[in-house]
Amino acid sequence: MIPPVLPSYNRAKLSFVKGEGSWMVEADGRRFVDFAAGIAVMSLGHGHPALVKALTDQANALWHTSNLYTVPQQDALAERLVEHTFADTVFFCNSGTEATELAVKMARKYWHDSDTPERTTILTFEGAFHGRSMAAISAAGSEKLTKGFGPLLPGFRQLPFADHDALRKAAAAPDVGAIMVEPVQGESGIRPLPDQCLKGLRDLCDEHGLLLILDEIQCGVGRTGRLFAHEWAGIAPDIMMVAKGIGGGYPLGALLATERAARGMTAGTHGSTYGGNPLGCAVGAAVMDVITEDGFLEGVRARAGFLRQKLEGLVGAHPDVFEGVRGAGLMLGIKCKATNTDVVAAGYDAEILTVPAGDNVIRILPALTITEAEIAEGIARLDAAATAVSRKIAAE
């Protein structure tokens, strides 16, 4: 018999009842170090006082009005995002998948209004993950995401990751209008795009008049040590999807764009009932205020360096379990020799939370506010988990 909750998740047998900074408390009282942060969502950790205050203050005033009216909290958050990014305008939604949907629509509408409606194709890359809607899985194209859900939507062309010749050839095709890419691929195993490649993509888009769409749903909002990951390369996109960390745990997504890219999105072309509600935008503004404080991102970079150093030591101590560390900032991955899900499961026994990913990687995605002491404790617990996996391997 099917359970009341649709069984579309492979859930661990853990039920958490409380979060405190970088700690999660299980129903039985065990305290777990949180190196997962709700899959890079809890940017400021659990129960951050600024976010709790923003949410409760707004909840005591007004929850929802719809977008039939001006929403001052939207204006406040949009102004912060425009001030600190490349963007001229922002649309608010509830998730990264919804932001992806609008990114596709905006690119198509841009070319329609430019009297070249045939430029509908968006180039994407092997290993991409842009969400689970039909447009998002059609964009990614992997069998894991698309099997059984055909027919897929047309208008996407997947390219091999890091195949520069294939990219240059595809970008010159007359039906291509945009390139969509994650600066750091998350789901496929923490694969950062080198800065020179991001610069090359920007140059290629400029050469052919294409829109550059960046998916910073997982790697954005301070996760790599800059407000957004593309800033390391010194470039700017035309369109960018944001979610996860921007809400600090409250469901919130955003689509950021230049005035030029957004010129086709006039009244009536897109909308959302819940998107940009006062609660979500109040929390998002509080997140932005904390992350853009003087010294905050410098602190993230320092803690990221400390974490990476500790992870390199962990990998060196367990060569039968781990191969190496990759990633950027506090978006790191450990490539495993043992089965990655076995390492994650051993972590549960050691009371440490990590996230499995593709390419036999476990993701390390702690809150941006994690302390060095908490990092050290988490590494000690990962060491215990790796020791247990080593013993299992030796016994087989």
SVG drawing of the C-alpha trace seen along z (x, -y; Angstrom):
<svg xmlns="http://www.w3.org/2000/svg" viewBox="-5 -49 53 60">
<polyline fill="none" stroke="black" stroke-width="0.4" points="0.0,0.0 1.3,-3.4 2.1,-5.6 0.3,-9.0 3.5,-10.8 4.4,-10.0 7.4,-7.7 9.6,-9.6 12.5,-10.1 15.0,-7.6 15.0,-8.9 17.4,-8.0 15.7,-6.7 16.3,-10.0 13.8,-12.5 15.1,-15.8 13.2,-17.9 15.5,-20.9 18.3,-22.8 20.9,-25.0 23.4,-26.8 25.5,-23.9 23.8,-21.2 20.7,-19.1 18.9,-17.3 17.3,-13.9 14.1,-12.8 16.0,-10.4 18.2,-13.3 21.4,-12.6 23.2,-15.8 24.5,-15.7 27.1,-18.1 25.4,-19.5 27.7,-19.4 24.7,-19.3 22.7,-22.5 19.6,-21.2 21.5,-20.7 23.1,-24.2 19.9,-25.9 20.7,-26.9 23.2,-29.6 23.2,-31.1 22.6,-27.9 19.6,-26.9 17.7,-29.5 19.9,-32.5 18.5,-35.3 18.2,-37.9 16.2,-35.5 14.0,-34.4 13.3,-38.1 12.5,-38.9 10.2,-36.0 8.3,-36.5 8.0,-40.2 6.5,-39.8 4.3,-36.9 2.8,-39.1 2.0,-41.8 1.1,-40.2 1.6,-36.9 0.3,-37.1 -1.4,-39.5 -0.6,-38.2 1.0,-40.1 -2.1,-42.0 -0.7,-44.7 2.7,-46.3 4.6,-44.2 7.1,-46.5 9.1,-43.5 9.8,-42.5 11.0,-46.0 13.4,-46.0 14.9,-42.6 15.1,-43.5 16.9,-46.7 19.5,-44.8 20.1,-42.3 20.3,-45.0 22.8,-46.9 25.1,-44.0 24.9,-42.2 25.0,-42.7 21.2,-42.7 18.8,-45.5 15.7,-43.7 14.5,-40.6 11.5,-38.3 10.7,-36.4 9.4,-32.8 9.5,-29.9 12.3,-27.6 15.2,-27.1 13.1,-25.1 10.7,-28.0 13.6,-30.3 14.8,-28.0 11.4,-28.0 11.5,-31.8 15.1,-31.8 14.0,-29.7 10.9,-31.8 12.9,-35.1 15.6,-33.9 12.9,-32.7 11.0,-35.9 14.1,-38.0 14.7,-36.5 11.0,-36.6 11.0,-40.3 14.3,-40.7 12.5,-39.5 14.6,-36.3 12.2,-33.8 14.1,-30.9 16.8,-31.3 15.1,-29.0 17.8,-26.5 19.6,-26.7 22.9,-25.0 23.5,-23.0 26.1,-20.6 26.5,-17.0 26.1,-16.6 23.9,-19.6 21.1,-19.9 18.6,-22.7 15.6,-21.3 12.9,-18.7 10.2,-20.4 9.8,-19.3 11.8,-22.2 14.5,-21.6 14.9,-17.9 14.7,-18.5 17.6,-21.0 19.7,-18.6 18.9,-15.6 20.4,-12.9 18.7,-9.5 18.6,-9.5 16.3,-12.6 14.4,-12.0 13.7,-8.2 10.0,-7.5 9.0,-11.2 9.0,-11.6 8.4,-13.2 10.8,-15.9 10.5,-19.5 12.4,-20.6 14.8,-23.5 17.8,-22.2 21.1,-20.8 23.3,-19.0 27.1,-19.2 29.9,-17.2 31.4,-18.8 34.7,-20.7 34.6,-19.9 35.6,-23.3 35.4,-22.3 31.9,-21.0 30.9,-24.2 32.3,-26.6 30.7,-24.7 27.3,-24.5 27.3,-28.2 27.6,-29.2 24.4,-27.4 21.7,-29.9 19.0,-28.4 21.0,-28.9 20.0,-31.8 21.6,-31.1 24.0,-29.1 23.0,-27.8 25.5,-26.6 26.3,-26.1 29.6,-27.8 29.9,-24.8 28.0,-21.7 26.5,-20.3 24.4,-17.2 27.0,-15.7 29.7,-15.7 31.0,-19.3 32.6,-20.1 33.8,-23.7 34.0,-25.4 37.5,-27.1 37.5,-30.8 39.1,-30.9 36.2,-28.7 33.6,-31.1 35.4,-34.0 35.5,-32.0 31.8,-31.4 31.1,-35.1 33.4,-35.9 31.7,-33.2 28.2,-34.6 29.4,-38.1 30.9,-36.9 27.6,-35.3 25.2,-37.6 24.0,-34.8 22.5,-35.3 24.6,-33.8 22.4,-32.1 24.1,-31.1 22.5,-28.7 23.7,-29.8 20.9,-28.0 23.4,-25.9 26.7,-27.7 25.4,-31.3 24.7,-33.5 28.2,-33.3 28.7,-29.6 32.0,-29.9 33.3,-32.9 32.0,-35.5 28.3,-36.6 28.0,-34.7 30.4,-32.2 30.8,-33.9 32.4,-36.9 35.7,-35.0 36.0,-35.0 35.3,-38.7 32.3,-38.3 28.6,-39.0 25.7,-36.9 22.6,-38.2 20.3,-36.0 20.9,-34.2 18.8,-31.7 19.1,-32.0 17.4,-30.0 18.5,-27.7 20.7,-30.1 18.8,-33.3 16.0,-32.2 18.2,-30.7 15.7,-27.9 12.5,-29.7 11.3,-28.7 12.4,-31.5 13.8,-31.7 14.7,-34.6 15.5,-35.3 18.0,-38.1 18.5,-39.8 19.8,-42.8 17.4,-45.2 18.3,-44.1 17.7,-40.4 14.4,-41.1 13.0,-43.5 10.4,-41.1 9.0,-40.3 6.1,-42.8 2.9,-42.7 1.1,-39.4 4.1,-37.4 4.8,-35.7 3.5,-35.4 3.3,-33.5 0.6,-33.4 3.0,-32.9 6.3,-34.2 7.7,-37.2 5.3,-36.9 6.0,-39.2 7.3,-36.4 9.9,-35.0 11.1,-38.4 11.5,-39.6 13.7,-36.6 15.6,-37.0 16.4,-40.7 17.7,-39.6 19.9,-37.0 21.3,-39.6 21.9,-42.1 24.0,-39.5 26.0,-38.2 26.8,-41.7 28.0,-42.9 31.7,-44.0 33.9,-41.1 31.3,-38.3 32.5,-36.8 36.1,-37.2 35.2,-35.0 33.6,-32.5 36.8,-32.3 38.9,-31.8 36.7,-29.0 36.6,-27.5 40.4,-27.3 40.5,-25.7 37.8,-23.1 39.7,-22.3 42.9,-21.8 41.2,-19.4 39.5,-17.5 42.8,-17.0 44.3,-15.6 41.2,-13.3 41.7,-12.0 45.4,-11.4 44.6,-9.4 42.1,-7.1 43.5,-6.3 41.3,-3.2 38.1,-5.2 38.8,-8.6 40.6,-9.8 40.6,-13.6 38.9,-16.9 37.4,-19.4 35.2,-22.4 35.2,-26.0 34.6,-27.8 32.2,-25.9 30.9,-23.9 33.3,-21.0 33.2,-17.4 35.2,-14.3 35.7,-11.9 35.4,-8.4 37.0,-5.0 34.5,-3.3 30.8,-3.6 29.8,-7.2 26.4,-6.2 28.2,-3.8 30.3,-6.8 27.2,-8.9 25.5,-6.1 28.6,-5.6 28.4,-9.3 24.9,-8.9 26.2,-6.4 29.0,-8.9 26.4,-11.7 27.7,-13.7 25.5,-14.8 26.8,-14.9 25.1,-14.7 25.7,-12.1 26.3,-13.3 27.2,-11.9 30.7,-10.6 30.9,-8.8 31.3,-12.0 30.0,-13.2 29.2,-16.8 30.3,-19.0 28.0,-22.0 28.0,-23.5 26.4,-26.7 28.4,-29.8 28.5,-30.6 30.1,-27.3 32.9,-27.8 36.4,-26.3 35.6,-24.3 32.5,-22.9 34.5,-22.1 37.1,-20.2 34.3,-18.3 32.8,-17.4 36.1,-16.2 36.6,-14.0 33.2,-12.4 34.0,-11.9 37.2,-10.3 35.3,-7.9 32.9,-7.2 35.8,-6.5 37.4,-4.2 34.2,-2.2 34.1,-2.0 37.7,-0.8 36.9,2.0 34.0,3.0 36.2,3.1 38.8,5.1 36.2,7.6 34.8,8.3"/>
</svg>
